[in-house]
Amino acid sequence: MGQIPIALQLYSIREDCARDLEGSIKAVADMGYEGVEFAGYYERGADELKRLCDAHGLQIVGTHIGLDTLLGDAFEETVTFNKTLDNRYLIVPGLAAERRDSRAAWMATAKIFNEIATRLAAYDMQTGYHNHHIEFQEMDGELPWDTFFGHTQKDVVMQLDTGNMYHGGAEPVSFLEKYPGRAQLVHLKEHSSTNDQALIGEGEGEVDWSRVFEVCEKSGATEWYIVEQESYAFTPLECVDRCLQNLKKMGK
């Protein structure tokens, strides 16, 4: 298998993007990132976003969107927008409380994701879910992560966030192994119990990166690693640059 490329979740530098989207995209490309994942579009249309990323050699590898944008009349508009972006992965990064406040709610939500996934398959697109920490705290005798991914079809992407998972008291390798072939997009985020501003591969970081990479590259079907940094010891742009350079030092 070839080297898995590295993208940046633009939420990491959202204030920079709001001030100067083109300058921020250029900076990301100059650092050496190969792609970006959106979380909001900064009042730009799909054509403009696509041109901007193409101009700097960046692939659009995913987007974070609300579940409601994939339901009802909004579905077709969302598909059209992402077709223009040439983006296949429509990832939901969080859920309203009523969709996750019991095991039954998680089961019902899994059914909704299955229905969306079936509709998206006709467009060569996939939906998926991105974790925070709550999915790894037992509910009604089971982890919500297992309730959800145990009842979704295999084309619902497991967008595992390493740092958020550790924050929830779990570790990523066992779940990557439990759900092989479902981690097309993996969020790389450091975790430290003593430093909430830890950068990937620095300081008191506790993520076992070598094992994460091993499983992603062996059985995860991982297509992209995506850096997401949400706390800052330096400027956001410097933080995401350091994360990428540290990953390169690890051979990524």
Stockholm file with secondary structure:
# STOCKHOLM 1.0

chainA/1-252         MGQIPIALQLYSIREDCARDLEGSIKAVADMGYEGVEFAGYYERGADELKRLCDAHGLQIVGTHIGLDTLLGDAFEETVTFNKTLDNRYLIVPGLAAERRDSRAAWMATAKIFNEIATRLAAYDMQTGYHNHHIEFQEMDGELPWDTFFGHTQKDVVMQLDTGNMYHGGAEPVSFLEKYPGRAQLVHLKEHSSTNDQALIGEGEGEVDWSRVFEVCEKSGATEWYIVEQESYAFTPLECVDRCLQNLKKMGK
#=GR chainA/1-252 SS CCCCCEEEEGGGGHHHHHHCHHHHHHHHHHHTCCEEEESCCTTCCHHHHHHHHHHTTCEEEEEECCGGGGSTTHHHHHHHHHHHHTCCEEEECCCCGGGTSSHHHHHHHHHHHHHHHHHHHTTTCEEEEECCSGGGSCBTTBCHHHHHHTSSCTTSEEECBHHHHHHTTCCHHHHHHHSTTCCSEEEECCCCSSCTTCCTTSTTCCCCHHHHHHHHHHTSCCCEEEECCCSCSSCHHHHHHHHHHHHHHTTC
#=GC SS_cons         CCCCCEEEEGGGGHHHHHHCHHHHHHHHHHHTCCEEEESCCTTCCHHHHHHHHHHTTCEEEEEECCGGGGSTTHHHHHHHHHHHHTCCEEEECCCCGGGTSSHHHHHHHHHHHHHHHHHHHTTTCEEEEECCSGGGSCBTTBCHHHHHHTSSCTTSEEECBHHHHHHTTCCHHHHHHHSTTCCSEEEECCCCSSCTTCCTTSTTCCCCHHHHHHHHHHTSCCCEEEECCCSCSSCHHHHHHHHHHHHHHTTC
//
